[in-house]
Amino acid sequence: MKGKPLVEPLFKRIKRPKQLFGVLAVCCLFCVHVFFGGYMYQDNAAPGAATKDVRAESSRQEDYLTCDRYLEEFLGNRELPDVLLGQATMACGNKPMYDTTARIGWDGFKWEKAYQWEARTQRIFAHLITEETTYVGFGEWIGPTIIFAAKRAKKLYAMEPDPAAFDSLCKNVAANRKLGYDKKIEIQRRCVSTSKEHIRMSGIGGGGSALLVDDLDKHERIFQEKNLVHPSFDVPCNTLDSFLTEHSLLQTEKLFIKIDTEGAEKFIVPTLVPLVQKLKLDTLIFYISFHGRFTNMAEDPKVQHDVLQLAAQFRNAAFFPDRESQKGSFITGKEVTAEMITGSGDLVLTNLPFPTTFEECP
């Protein structure tokens, strides 16, 4: 005698409308996974880890990866469905979108409360960046500063070496396609250095920040205390002079250059001394973040001299000793001291007039 089949046809098992609805829901979720699965492929990747796709792509064509190429195979020309988007709340009434699947970032940062994150930096941007500004940022992390700047600047360029941060940065910029940010912002996975070279770097704890591998041993204690992992990866780099030349930016009016490179400013900033002679000093703005715990600039008088020589070429300077300080020192470039640049803090340099305070939005 024949027994019952081990697996009955699905439709014979559906006896109630609720069951039918459940089956259809599962089918729909499966389709969404297949359709957007490639786009969300890295959500469960180890924090800070590079994927084979990223490494393979960065070795071809220009020797560095751009967001356009990175997202093309996942998104094409499609806009992200609204279900994947969230709305950020930033300072000065800025409310861009972000991709909820792009989860790389420090635990303390939340897009919904992004106005609390480096609020002073956002207000400085609001004061100094206009529709005539070309913005160039190095170390753009997952995108809050460049996305904030995109509301005002006419054109923006970004470099981010960490592959995990680069993934989130590309997705968050793509989330603002309806605002045209993907057309205004050009993002490259590479870094600024003292020469054209490939540098080995390491990601910090999945936060999407990159350090030079040479610095890892010196700061191993910091990693151990905070239980941070630091997978390493290869990054193509070039000089800032070459980058600006490549993009025809040397004689650009109102050029805003932001350098936030987790300690690499020790090597980058001294190269700016001869470079500024090629730039339009009257409308140039530098925003430089110093990371004292990742550098030994206090023991390097040559670097100190070069940085102070750079600062002396600007009439106006503002120094803030940490990311949360609201009141800074408004001084001239010649009044910038070695104590300021060898610790941690942000330095703004320009020959443009400063407002009397950055404590309020313009």
Order of alpha helices (4+ residues) and beta strands (2+ residues): alpha-alpha-alpha-beta-alpha-beta-beta-alpha-beta-alpha-beta-alpha-alpha-beta-beta-beta-beta-alpha-beta-alpha-beta-alpha-alpha-beta-alpha-beta-beta-alpha-beta
